[in-house]
């Protein structure tokens, strides 16, 4: 699915993830997006707006002792396109 997001935390050359808020989210919750590329190398910066192609993935962990299940949902991005940047045009 295509979602418009604003980056709300600095990107790092050491991580392939970015923290965003989604356009239209009245609660302005922060979400971690795990990218198949390095956002820092693609010059994704804090306060930039991007259109991201998002896929969902999940993992289920079962506690060996109790049998209790824990569910983890991940947001994944393979492609992103810059919409707007307060820093002007990037090189």
VEXVOVEX-320262 format. One record per atom (N, C-alpha, C): residue number from 0; z, x, y; atom name. Coordinates in pm, whole numbers, padded with zeros to 5 digits. Example, Ala and Ser with C-alpha at 12.3 -4.5 7.8 and 13.67 -1.06 7.14 Angstrom:
<node><pos>0</pos><zz>00780</zz><xx>01319</xx><yy>-00569</yy><site>N</site></node>
<node><pos>0</pos><zz>00780</zz><xx>01230</xx><yy>-00450</yy><site>CA</site></node>
<node><pos>0</pos><zz>00780</zz><xx>01320</xx><yy>-00330</yy><site>C</site></node>
<node><pos>1</pos><zz>00708</zz><xx>01285</xx><yy>-00225</yy><site>N</site></node>
<node><pos>1</pos><zz>00714</zz><xx>01367</xx><yy>-00106</yy><site>CA</site></node>
<node><pos>1</pos><zz>00787</zz><xx>01290</xx><yy>00003</yy><site>C</site></node>
***
This chain:
<node><pos>0</pos><zz>00000</zz><xx>00083</xx><yy>-00117</yy><site>N</site></node>
<node><pos>0</pos><zz>00000</zz><xx>00000</xx><yy>00000</yy><site>CA</site></node>
<node><pos>0</pos><zz>00000</zz><xx>00088</xx><yy>00124</yy><site>C</site></node>
<node><pos>1</pos><zz>-00061</zz><xx>00040</xx><yy>00231</yy><site>N</site></node>
<node><pos>1</pos><zz>-00064</zz><xx>00113</xx><yy>00358</yy><site>CA</site></node>
<node><pos>1</pos><zz>00052</zz><xx>00065</xx><yy>00444</yy><site>C</site></node>
<node><pos>2</pos><zz>00131</zz><xx>00161</xx><yy>00492</yy><site>N</site></node>
<node><pos>2</pos><zz>00242</zz><xx>00129</xx><yy>00580</yy><site>CA</site></node>
<node><pos>2</pos><zz>00241</zz><xx>00223</xx><yy>00699</yy><site>C</site></node>
<node><pos>3</pos><zz>00276</zz><xx>00170</xx><yy>00815</yy><site>N</site></node>
<node><pos>3</pos><zz>00287</zz><xx>00253</xx><yy>00936</yy><site>CA</site></node>
<node><pos>3</pos><zz>00432</zz><xx>00298</xx><yy>00949</yy><site>C</site></node>
<node><pos>4</pos><zz>00449</zz><xx>00429</xx><yy>00969</yy><site>N</site></node>
<node><pos>4</pos><zz>00583</zz><xx>00486</xx><yy>00973</yy><site>CA</site></node>
<node><pos>4</pos><zz>00596</zz><xx>00584</xx><yy>01088</yy><site>C</site></node>
<node><pos>5</pos><zz>00718</zz><xx>00596</xx><yy>01139</yy><site>N</site></node>
<node><pos>5</pos><zz>00752</zz><xx>00695</xx><yy>01240</yy><site>CA</site></node>
<node><pos>5</pos><zz>00848</zz><xx>00795</xx><yy>01178</yy><site>C</site></node>
<node><pos>6</pos><zz>00817</zz><xx>00922</xx><yy>01194</yy><site>N</site></node>
<node><pos>6</pos><zz>00901</zz><xx>01028</xx><yy>01139</yy><site>CA</site></node>
<node><pos>6</pos><zz>01026</zz><xx>01038</xx><yy>01226</yy><site>C</site></node>
<node><pos>7</pos><zz>01144</zz><xx>01036</xx><yy>01164</yy><site>N</site></node>
<node><pos>7</pos><zz>01269</zz><xx>01036</xx><yy>01240</yy><site>CA</site></node>
<node><pos>7</pos><zz>01354</zz><xx>01161</xx><yy>01218</yy><site>C</site></node>
<node><pos>8</pos><zz>01305</zz><xx>01255</xx><yy>01139</yy><site>N</site></node>
<node><pos>8</pos><zz>01378</zz><xx>01379</xx><yy>01116</yy><site>CA</site></node>
<node><pos>8</pos><zz>01276</zz><xx>01492</xx><yy>01110</yy><site>C</site></node>
<node><pos>9</pos><zz>01319</zz><xx>01612</xx><yy>01145</yy><site>N</site></node>
<node><pos>9</pos><zz>01229</zz><xx>01727</xx><yy>01143</yy><site>CA</site></node>
<node><pos>9</pos><zz>01182</zz><xx>01755</xx><yy>01001</yy><site>C</site></node>
<node><pos>10</pos><zz>01056</zz><xx>01797</xx><yy>00989</yy><site>N</site></node>
<node><pos>10</pos><zz>01003</zz><xx>01838</xx><yy>00859</yy><site>CA</site></node>
<node><pos>10</pos><zz>01037</zz><xx>01985</xx><yy>00835</yy><site>C</site></node>
<node><pos>11</pos><zz>01032</zz><xx>02026</xx><yy>00710</yy><site>N</site></node>
<node><pos>11</pos><zz>01068</zz><xx>02162</xx><yy>00674</yy><site>CA</site></node>
<node><pos>11</pos><zz>00959</zz><xx>02223</xx><yy>00587</yy><site>C</site></node>
<node><pos>12</pos><zz>00933</zz><xx>02354</xx><yy>00604</yy><site>N</site></node>
<node><pos>12</pos><zz>00833</zz><xx>02417</xx><yy>00517</yy><site>CA</site></node>
<node><pos>12</pos><zz>00878</zz><xx>02425</xx><yy>00372</yy><site>C</site></node>
<node><pos>13</pos><zz>01008</zz><xx>02404</xx><yy>00348</yy><site>N</site></node>
<node><pos>13</pos><zz>01063</zz><xx>02416</xx><yy>00213</yy><site>CA</site></node>
<node><pos>13</pos><zz>01067</zz><xx>02285</xx><yy>00135</yy><site>C</site></node>
<node><pos>14</pos><zz>01032</zz><xx>02172</xx><yy>00198</yy><site>N</site></node>
<node><pos>14</pos><zz>01045</zz><xx>02042</xx><yy>00131</yy><site>CA</site></node>
<node><pos>14</pos><zz>00917</zz><xx>01960</xx><yy>00142</yy><site>C</site></node>
<node><pos>15</pos><zz>00884</zz><xx>01890</xx><yy>00037</yy><site>N</site></node>
<node><pos>15</pos><zz>00767</zz><xx>01801</xx><yy>00037</yy><site>CA</site></node>
<node><pos>15</pos><zz>00811</zz><xx>01657</xx><yy>00056</yy><site>C</site></node>
<node><pos>16</pos><zz>00899</zz><xx>01636</xx><yy>00152</yy><site>N</site></node>
<node><pos>16</pos><zz>00941</zz><xx>01500</xx><yy>00182</yy><site>CA</site></node>
<node><pos>16</pos><zz>00960</zz><xx>01485</xx><yy>00332</yy><site>C</site></node>
<node><pos>17</pos><zz>00961</zz><xx>01358</xx><yy>00375</yy><site>N</site></node>
<node><pos>17</pos><zz>00976</zz><xx>01327</xx><yy>00517</yy><site>CA</site></node>
<node><pos>17</pos><zz>01063</zz><xx>01202</xx><yy>00528</yy><site>C</site></node>
<node><pos>18</pos><zz>01143</zz><xx>01194</xx><yy>00633</yy><site>N</site></node>
<node><pos>18</pos><zz>01230</zz><xx>01080</xx><yy>00657</yy><site>CA</site></node>
<node><pos>18</pos><zz>01165</zz><xx>00994</xx><yy>00765</yy><site>C</site></node>
<node><pos>19</pos><zz>01149</zz><xx>00863</xx><yy>00736</yy><site>N</site></node>
<node><pos>19</pos><zz>01076</zz><xx>00774</xx><yy>00826</yy><site>CA</site></node>
<node><pos>19</pos><zz>01148</zz><xx>00642</xx><yy>00845</yy><site>C</site></node>
<node><pos>20</pos><zz>01106</zz><xx>00569</xx><yy>00949</yy><site>N</site></node>
<node><pos>20</pos><zz>01134</zz><xx>00426</xx><yy>00962</yy><site>CA</site></node>
<node><pos>20</pos><zz>00998</zz><xx>00358</xx><yy>00958</yy><site>C</site></node>
<node><pos>21</pos><zz>00994</zz><xx>00237</xx><yy>00904</yy><site>N</site></node>
<node><pos>21</pos><zz>00868</zz><xx>00164</xx><yy>00893</yy><site>CA</site></node>
<node><pos>21</pos><zz>00852</zz><xx>00065</xx><yy>01008</yy><site>C</site></node>
<node><pos>22</pos><zz>00731</zz><xx>00056</xx><yy>01058</yy><site>N</site></node>
<node><pos>22</pos><zz>00699</zz><xx>-00038</xx><yy>01165</yy><site>CA</site></node>
<node><pos>22</pos><zz>00730</zz><xx>-00180</xx><yy>01118</yy><site>C</site></node>
<node><pos>23</pos><zz>00800</zz><xx>-00255</xx><yy>01201</yy><site>N</site></node>
<node><pos>23</pos><zz>00832</zz><xx>-00393</xx><yy>01169</yy><site>CA</site></node>
<node><pos>23</pos><zz>00967</zz><xx>-00410</xx><yy>01101</yy><site>C</site></node>
<node><pos>24</pos><zz>01032</zz><xx>-00300</xx><yy>01063</yy><site>N</site></node>
<node><pos>24</pos><zz>01164</zz><xx>-00309</xx><yy>01000</yy><site>CA</site></node>
<node><pos>24</pos><zz>01269</zz><xx>-00333</xx><yy>01109</yy><site>C</site></node>
<node><pos>25</pos><zz>01320</zz><xx>-00454</xx><yy>01116</yy><site>N</site></node>
<node><pos>25</pos><zz>01415</zz><xx>-00491</xx><yy>01220</yy><site>CA</site></node>
<node><pos>25</pos><zz>01545</zz><xx>-00413</xx><yy>01211</yy><site>C</site></node>
<node><pos>26</pos><zz>01581</zz><xx>-00366</xx><yy>01091</yy><site>N</site></node>
<node><pos>26</pos><zz>01705</zz><xx>-00290</xx><yy>01072</yy><site>CA</site></node>
<node><pos>26</pos><zz>01689</zz><xx>-00141</xx><yy>01098</yy><site>C</site></node>
<node><pos>27</pos><zz>01565</zz><xx>-00095</xx><yy>01114</yy><site>N</site></node>
<node><pos>27</pos><zz>01534</zz><xx>00047</xx><yy>01142</yy><site>CA</site></node>
<node><pos>27</pos><zz>01600</zz><xx>00141</xx><yy>01040</yy><site>C</site></node>
<node><pos>28</pos><zz>01595</zz><xx>00102</xx><yy>00914</yy><site>N</site></node>
<node><pos>28</pos><zz>01651</zz><xx>00186</xx><yy>00807</yy><site>CA</site></node>
<node><pos>28</pos><zz>01566</zz><xx>00310</xx><yy>00787</yy><site>C</site></node>
<node><pos>29</pos><zz>01631</zz><xx>00418</xx><yy>00745</yy><site>N</site></node>
<node><pos>29</pos><zz>01561</zz><xx>00543</xx><yy>00718</yy><site>CA</site></node>
<node><pos>29</pos><zz>01529</zz><xx>00551</xx><yy>00569</yy><site>C</site></node>
<node><pos>30</pos><zz>01408</zz><xx>00597</xx><yy>00538</yy><site>N</site></node>
<node><pos>30</pos><zz>01362</zz><xx>00611</xx><yy>00400</yy><site>CA</site></node>
<node><pos>30</pos><zz>01307</zz><xx>00751</xx><yy>00380</yy><site>C</site></node>
<node><pos>31</pos><zz>01331</zz><xx>00806</xx><yy>00262</yy><site>N</site></node>
<node><pos>31</pos><zz>01271</zz><xx>00934</xx><yy>00226</yy><site>CA</site></node>
<node><pos>31</pos><zz>01141</zz><xx>00907</xx><yy>00152</yy><site>C</site></node>
<node><pos>32</pos><zz>01035</zz><xx>00970</xx><yy>00198</yy><site>N</site></node>
<node><pos>32</pos><zz>00905</zz><xx>00962</xx><yy>00132</yy><site>CA</site></node>
<node><pos>32</pos><zz>00878</zz><xx>01097</xx><yy>00067</yy><site>C</site></node>
<node><pos>33</pos><zz>00855</zz><xx>01099</xx><yy>-00063</yy><site>N</site></node>
<node><pos>33</pos><zz>00821</zz><xx>01222</xx><yy>-00133</yy><site>CA</site></node>
<node><pos>33</pos><zz>00669</zz><xx>01235</xx><yy>-00130</yy><site>C</site></node>
<node><pos>34</pos><zz>00622</zz><xx>01346</xx><yy>-00074</yy><site>N</site></node>
<node><pos>34</pos><zz>00478</zz><xx>01367</xx><yy>-00055</yy><site>CA</site></node>
<node><pos>34</pos><zz>00421</zz><xx>01462</xx><yy>-00160</yy><site>C</site></node>
<node><pos>35</pos><zz>00295</zz><xx>01442</xx><yy>-00196</yy><site>N</site></node>
<node><pos>35</pos><zz>00227</zz><xx>01533</xx><yy>-00288</yy><site>CA</site></node>
<node><pos>35</pos><zz>00173</zz><xx>01654</xx><yy>-00211</yy><site>C</site></node>
<node><pos>36</pos><zz>00197</zz><xx>01658</xx><yy>-00081</yy><site>N</site></node>
<node><pos>36</pos><zz>00155</zz><xx>01767</xx><yy>00007</yy><site>CA</site></node>
<node><pos>36</pos><zz>00276</zz><xx>01807</xx><yy>00091</yy><site>C</site></node>
<node><pos>37</pos><zz>00267</zz><xx>01918</xx><yy>00162</yy><site>N</site></node>
<node><pos>37</pos><zz>00378</zz><xx>01962</xx><yy>00246</yy><site>CA</site></node>
<node><pos>37</pos><zz>00358</zz><xx>01905</xx><yy>00388</yy><site>C</site></node>
<node><pos>38</pos><zz>00446</zz><xx>01813</xx><yy>00432</yy><site>N</site></node>
<node><pos>38</pos><zz>00432</zz><xx>01753</xx><yy>00565</yy><site>CA</site></node>
<node><pos>38</pos><zz>00437</zz><xx>01855</xx><yy>00678</yy><site>C</site></node>
<node><pos>39</pos><zz>00510</zz><xx>01961</xx><yy>00660</yy><site>N</site></node>
<node><pos>39</pos><zz>00521</zz><xx>02065</xx><yy>00763</yy><site>CA</site></node>
<node><pos>39</pos><zz>00387</zz><xx>02132</xx><yy>00786</yy><site>C</site></node>
<node><pos>40</pos><zz>00318</zz><xx>02165</xx><yy>00678</yy><site>N</site></node>
<node><pos>40</pos><zz>00187</zz><xx>02229</xx><yy>00688</yy><site>CA</site></node>
<node><pos>40</pos><zz>00085</zz><xx>02135</xx><yy>00751</yy><site>C</site></node>
<node><pos>41</pos><zz>00099</zz><xx>02004</xx><yy>00727</yy><site>N</site></node>
<node><pos>41</pos><zz>00008</zz><xx>01905</xx><yy>00785</yy><site>CA</site></node>
<node><pos>41</pos><zz>00049</zz><xx>01866</xx><yy>00928</yy><site>C</site></node>
<node><pos>42</pos><zz>00146</zz><xx>01940</xx><yy>00983</yy><site>N</site></node>
<node><pos>42</pos><zz>00191</zz><xx>01922</xx><yy>01122</yy><site>CA</site></node>
<node><pos>42</pos><zz>00247</zz><xx>01783</xx><yy>01148</yy><site>C</site></node>
<node><pos>43</pos><zz>00318</zz><xx>01730</xx><yy>01052</yy><site>N</site></node>
<node><pos>43</pos><zz>00387</zz><xx>01604</xx><yy>01070</yy><site>CA</site></node>
<node><pos>43</pos><zz>00519</zz><xx>01637</xx><yy>01139</yy><site>C</site></node>
<node><pos>44</pos><zz>00538</zz><xx>01584</xx><yy>01260</yy><site>N</site></node>
<node><pos>44</pos><zz>00656</zz><xx>01618</xx><yy>01339</yy><site>CA</site></node>
<node><pos>44</pos><zz>00738</zz><xx>01495</xx><yy>01373</yy><site>C</site></node>
<node><pos>45</pos><zz>00863</zz><xx>01521</xx><yy>01409</yy><site>N</site></node>
<node><pos>45</pos><zz>00954</zz><xx>01414</xx><yy>01448</yy><site>CA</site></node>
<node><pos>45</pos><zz>00892</zz><xx>01333</xx><yy>01561</yy><site>C</site></node>
<node><pos>46</pos><zz>00899</zz><xx>01201</xx><yy>01548</yy><site>N</site></node>
<node><pos>46</pos><zz>00851</zz><xx>01098</xx><yy>01641</yy><site>CA</site></node>
<node><pos>46</pos><zz>00701</zz><xx>01074</xx><yy>01632</yy><site>C</site></node>
<node><pos>47</pos><zz>00629</zz><xx>01145</xx><yy>01545</yy><site>N</site></node>
<node><pos>47</pos><zz>00488</zz><xx>01112</xx><yy>01518</yy><site>CA</site></node>
<node><pos>47</pos><zz>00482</zz><xx>00980</xx><yy>01442</yy><site>C</site></node>
<node><pos>48</pos><zz>00373</zz><xx>00906</xx><yy>01463</yy><site>N</site></node>
<node><pos>48</pos><zz>00348</zz><xx>00783</xx><yy>01386</yy><site>CA</site></node>
<node><pos>48</pos><zz>00231</zz><xx>00811</xx><yy>01291</yy><site>C</site></node>
<node><pos>49</pos><zz>00249</zz><xx>00771</xx><yy>01165</yy><site>N</site></node>
<node><pos>49</pos><zz>00149</zz><xx>00794</xx><yy>01063</yy><site>CA</site></node>
<node><pos>49</pos><zz>00127</zz><xx>00669</xx><yy>00981</yy><site>C</site></node>
<node><pos>50</pos><zz>00004</zz><xx>00650</xx><yy>00936</yy><site>N</site></node>
<node><pos>50</pos><zz>-00024</zz><xx>00548</xx><yy>00836</yy><site>CA</site></node>
<node><pos>50</pos><zz>-00020</zz><xx>00619</xx><yy>00701</yy><site>C</site></node>
<node><pos>51</pos><zz>00064</zz><xx>00568</xx><yy>00613</yy><site>N</site></node>
<node><pos>51</pos><zz>00085</zz><xx>00634</xx><yy>00485</yy><site>CA</site></node>
<node><pos>51</pos><zz>00045</zz><xx>00543</xx><yy>00370</yy><site>C</site></node>
<node><pos>52</pos><zz>-00019</zz><xx>00601</xx><yy>00271</yy><site>N</site></node>
<node><pos>52</pos><zz>-00052</zz><xx>00529</xx><yy>00148</yy><site>CA</site></node>
<node><pos>52</pos><zz>00067</zz><xx>00551</xx><yy>00054</yy><site>C</site></node>
<node><pos>53</pos><zz>00144</zz><xx>00444</xx><yy>00030</yy><site>N</site></node>
<node><pos>53</pos><zz>00270</zz><xx>00453</xx><yy>-00042</yy><site>CA</site></node>
<node><pos>53</pos><zz>00256</zz><xx>00392</xx><yy>-00182</yy><site>C</site></node>
<node><pos>54</pos><zz>00310</zz><xx>00463</xx><yy>-00279</yy><site>N</site></node>
<node><pos>54</pos><zz>00323</zz><xx>00413</xx><yy>-00416</yy><site>CA</site></node>
<node><pos>54</pos><zz>00471</zz><xx>00415</xx><yy>-00451</yy><site>C</site></node>
<node><pos>55</pos><zz>00510</zz><xx>00331</xx><yy>-00543</yy><site>N</site></node>
<node><pos>55</pos><zz>00648</zz><xx>00323</xx><yy>-00589</yy><site>CA</site></node>
<node><pos>55</pos><zz>00659</zz><xx>00387</xx><yy>-00726</yy><site>C</site></node>
<node><pos>56</pos><zz>00773</zz><xx>00449</xx><yy>-00750</yy><site>N</site></node>
<node><pos>56</pos><zz>00804</zz><xx>00501</xx><yy>-00883</yy><site>CA</site></node>
<node><pos>56</pos><zz>00953</zz><xx>00480</xx><yy>-00905</yy><site>C</site></node>
<node><pos>57</pos><zz>00994</zz><xx>00472</xx><yy>-01030</yy><site>N</site></node>
<node><pos>57</pos><zz>01136</zz><xx>00455</xx><yy>-01057</yy><site>CA</site></node>
<node><pos>57</pos><zz>01175</zz><xx>00531</xx><yy>-01182</yy><site>C</site></node>
<node><pos>58</pos><zz>01303</zz><xx>00561</xx><yy>-01189</yy><site>N</site></node>
<node><pos>58</pos><zz>01361</zz><xx>00626</xx><yy>-01306</yy><site>CA</site></node>
<node><pos>58</pos><zz>01486</zz><xx>00549</xx><yy>-01345</yy><site>C</site></node>
<node><pos>59</pos><zz>01509</zz><xx>00543</xx><yy>-01473</yy><site>N</site></node>
<node><pos>59</pos><zz>01631</zz><xx>00480</xx><yy>-01524</yy><site>CA</site></node>
<node><pos>59</pos><zz>01710</zz><xx>00587</xx><yy>-01599</yy><site>C</site></node>
<node><pos>60</pos><zz>01833</zz><xx>00606</xx><yy>-01556</yy><site>N</site></node>
<node><pos>60</pos><zz>01922</zz><xx>00700</xx><yy>-01623</yy><site>CA</site></node>
<node><pos>60</pos><zz>02029</zz><xx>00620</xx><yy>-01696</yy><site>C</site></node>
<node><pos>61</pos><zz>02054</zz><xx>00656</xx><yy>-01819</yy><site>N</site></node>
<node><pos>61</pos><zz>02158</zz><xx>00590</xx><yy>-01898</yy><site>CA</site></node>
<node><pos>61</pos><zz>02271</zz><xx>00689</xx><yy>-01924</yy><site>C</site></node>
<node><pos>62</pos><zz>02392</zz><xx>00650</xx><yy>-01885</yy><site>N</site></node>
<node><pos>62</pos><zz>02510</zz><xx>00732</xx><yy>-01910</yy><site>CA</site></node>
<node><pos>62</pos><zz>02534</zz><xx>00736</xx><yy>-02061</yy><site>C</site></node>
<node><pos>63</pos><zz>02538</zz><xx>00856</xx><yy>-02117</yy><site>N</site></node>
<node><pos>63</pos><zz>02552</zz><xx>00871</xx><yy>-02262</yy><site>CA</site></node>
<node><pos>63</pos><zz>02685</zz><xx>00817</xx><yy>-02315</yy><site>C</site></node>
<node><pos>64</pos><zz>02789</zz><xx>00828</xx><yy>-02234</yy><site>N</site></node>
<node><pos>64</pos><zz>02922</zz><xx>00785</xx><yy>-02280</yy><site>CA</site></node>
<node><pos>64</pos><zz>02940</zz><xx>00634</xx><yy>-02272</yy><site>C</site></node>
<node><pos>65</pos><zz>02898</zz><xx>00574</xx><yy>-02161</yy><site>N</site></node>
<node><pos>65</pos><zz>02924</zz><xx>00431</xx><yy>-02140</yy><site>CA</site></node>
<node><pos>65</pos><zz>02803</zz><xx>00343</xx><yy>-02165</yy><site>C</site></node>
<node><pos>66</pos><zz>02684</zz><xx>00402</xx><yy>-02164</yy><site>N</site></node>
<node><pos>66</pos><zz>02563</zz><xx>00322</xx><yy>-02180</yy><site>CA</site></node>
<node><pos>66</pos><zz>02521</zz><xx>00252</xx><yy>-02052</yy><site>C</site></node>
<node><pos>67</pos><zz>02593</zz><xx>00277</xx><yy>-01942</yy><site>N</site></node>
<node><pos>67</pos><zz>02562</zz><xx>00216</xx><yy>-01813</yy><site>CA</site></node>
<node><pos>67</pos><zz>02431</zz><xx>00273</xx><yy>-01759</yy><site>C</site></node>
<node><pos>68</pos><zz>02347</zz><xx>00186</xx><yy>-01708</yy><site>N</site></node>
<node><pos>68</pos><zz>02219</zz><xx>00229</xx><yy>-01653</yy><site>CA</site></node>
<node><pos>68</pos><zz>02227</zz><xx>00240</xx><yy>-01501</yy><site>C</site></node>
<node><pos>69</pos><zz>02160</zz><xx>00341</xx><yy>-01448</yy><site>N</site></node>
<node><pos>69</pos><zz>02144</zz><xx>00359</xx><yy>-01304</yy><site>CA</site></node>
<node><pos>69</pos><zz>01995</zz><xx>00362</xx><yy>-01275</yy><site>C</site></node>
<node><pos>70</pos><zz>01955</zz><xx>00291</xx><yy>-01171</yy><site>N</site></node>
<node><pos>70</pos><zz>01813</zz><xx>00280</xx><yy>-01136</yy><site>CA</site></node>
<node><pos>70</pos><zz>01787</zz><xx>00352</xx><yy>-01004</yy><site>C</site></node>
<node><pos>71</pos><zz>01683</zz><xx>00433</xx><yy>-01002</yy><site>N</site></node>
<node><pos>71</pos><zz>01645</zz><xx>00507</xx><yy>-00882</yy><site>CA</site></node>
<node><pos>71</pos><zz>01499</zz><xx>00475</xx><yy>-00850</yy><site>C</site></node>
<node><pos>72</pos><zz>01473</zz><xx>00436</xx><yy>-00727</yy><site>N</site></node>
<node><pos>72</pos><zz>01338</zz><xx>00403</xx><yy>-00683</yy><site>CA</site></node>
<node><pos>72</pos><zz>01292</zz><xx>00507</xx><yy>-00582</yy><site>C</site></node>
<node><pos>73</pos><zz>01171</zz><xx>00555</xx><yy>-00600</yy><site>N</site></node>
<node><pos>73</pos><zz>01115</zz><xx>00658</xx><yy>-00512</yy><site>CA</site></node>
<node><pos>73</pos><zz>00991</zz><xx>00603</xx><yy>-00442</yy><site>C</site></node>
<node><pos>74</pos><zz>00972</zz><xx>00644</xx><yy>-00317</yy><site>N</site></node>
<node><pos>74</pos><zz>00851</zz><xx>00615</xx><yy>-00243</yy><site>CA</site></node>
<node><pos>74</pos><zz>00768</zz><xx>00743</xx><yy>-00242</yy><site>C</site></node>
<node><pos>75</pos><zz>00644</zz><xx>00733</xx><yy>-00287</yy><site>N</site></node>
<node><pos>75</pos><zz>00556</zz><xx>00849</xx><yy>-00299</yy><site>CA</site></node>
<node><pos>75</pos><zz>00435</zz><xx>00834</xx><yy>-00208</yy><site>C</site></node>
<node><pos>76</pos><zz>00389</zz><xx>00945</xx><yy>-00153</yy><site>N</site></node>
<node><pos>76</pos><zz>00273</zz><xx>00943</xx><yy>-00064</yy><site>CA</site></node>
<node><pos>76</pos><zz>00176</zz><xx>01053</xx><yy>-00105</yy><site>C</site></node>
<node><pos>77</pos><zz>00049</zz><xx>01014</xx><yy>-00128</yy><site>N</site></node>
<node><pos>77</pos><zz>-00057</zz><xx>01111</xx><yy>-00157</yy><site>CA</site></node>
<node><pos>77</pos><zz>-00146</zz><xx>01135</xx><yy>-00036</yy><site>C</site></node>
<node><pos>78</pos><zz>-00154</zz><xx>01036</xx><yy>00053</yy><site>N</site></node>
<node><pos>78</pos><zz>-00241</zz><xx>01046</xx><yy>00172</yy><site>CA</site></node>
<node><pos>78</pos><zz>-00168</zz><xx>00990</xx><yy>00293</yy><site>C</site></node>
<node><pos>79</pos><zz>-00192</zz><xx>01054</xx><yy>00408</yy><site>N</site></node>
<node><pos>79</pos><zz>-00135</zz><xx>01005</xx><yy>00534</yy><site>CA</site></node>
<node><pos>79</pos><zz>-00231</zz><xx>01039</xx><yy>00647</yy><site>C</site></node>
<node><pos>80</pos><zz>-00238</zz><xx>00950</xx><yy>00745</yy><site>N</site></node>
<node><pos>80</pos><zz>-00328</zz><xx>00968</xx><yy>00858</yy><site>CA</site></node>
<node><pos>80</pos><zz>-00249</zz><xx>00949</xx><yy>00987</yy><site>C</site></node>
<node><pos>81</pos><zz>-00261</zz><xx>01046</xx><yy>01077</yy><site>N</site></node>
<node><pos>81</pos><zz>-00187</zz><xx>01038</xx><yy>01203</yy><site>CA</site></node>
<node><pos>81</pos><zz>-00241</zz><xx>00924</xx><yy>01289</yy><site>C</site></node>
<node><pos>82</pos><zz>-00150</zz><xx>00847</xx><yy>01345</yy><site>N</site></node>
<node><pos>82</pos><zz>-00186</zz><xx>00739</xx><yy>01437</yy><site>CA</site></node>
<node><pos>82</pos><zz>-00163</zz><xx>00782</xx><yy>01580</yy><site>C</site></node>
<node><pos>83</pos><zz>-00046</zz><xx>00844</xx><yy>01603</yy><site>N</site></node>
<node><pos>83</pos><zz>-00004</zz><xx>00871</xx><yy>01739</yy><site>CA</site></node>
<node><pos>83</pos><zz>00099</zz><xx>00984</xx><yy>01737</yy><site>C</site></node>
<node><pos>84</pos><zz>00096</zz><xx>01070</xx><yy>01841</yy><site>N</site></node>
<node><pos>84</pos><zz>00195</zz><xx>01176</xx><yy>01853</yy><site>CA</site></node>
<node><pos>84</pos><zz>00235</zz><xx>01190</xx><yy>02000</yy><site>C</site></node>
<node><pos>85</pos><zz>00365</zz><xx>01196</xx><yy>02029</yy><site>N</site></node>
<node><pos>85</pos><zz>00407</zz><xx>01216</xx><yy>02167</yy><site>CA</site></node>
<node><pos>85</pos><zz>00381</zz><xx>01359</xx><yy>02214</yy><site>C</site></node>
<node><pos>86</pos><zz>00339</zz><xx>01447</xx><yy>02124</yy><site>N</site></node>
<node><pos>86</pos><zz>00317</zz><xx>01588</xx><yy>02158</yy><site>CA</site></node>
<node><pos>86</pos><zz>00173</zz><xx>01618</xx><yy>02197</yy><site>C</site></node>
<node><pos>87</pos><zz>00087</zz><xx>01518</xx><yy>02193</yy><site>N</site></node>
<node><pos>87</pos><zz>-00053</zz><xx>01539</xx><yy>02226</yy><site>CA</site></node>
<node><pos>87</pos><zz>-00133</zz><xx>01584</xx><yy>02105</yy><site>C</site></node>
<node><pos>88</pos><zz>-00255</zz><xx>01628</xx><yy>02128</yy><site>N</site></node>
<node><pos>88</pos><zz>-00345</zz><xx>01667</xx><yy>02021</yy><site>CA</site></node>
<node><pos>88</pos><zz>-00298</zz><xx>01794</xx><yy>01951</yy><site>C</site></node>
<node><pos>89</pos><zz>-00310</zz><xx>01794</xx><yy>01818</yy><site>N</site></node>
<node><pos>89</pos><zz>-00271</zz><xx>01911</xx><yy>01739</yy><site>CA</site></node>
<node><pos>89</pos><zz>-00392</zz><xx>01999</xx><yy>01716</yy><site>C</site></node>
<node><pos>90</pos><zz>-00366</zz><xx>02128</xx><yy>01702</yy><site>N</site></node>
<node><pos>90</pos><zz>-00476</zz><xx>02224</xx><yy>01679</yy><site>CA</site></node>
<node><pos>90</pos><zz>-00536</zz><xx>02210</xx><yy>01542</yy><site>C</site></node>
***
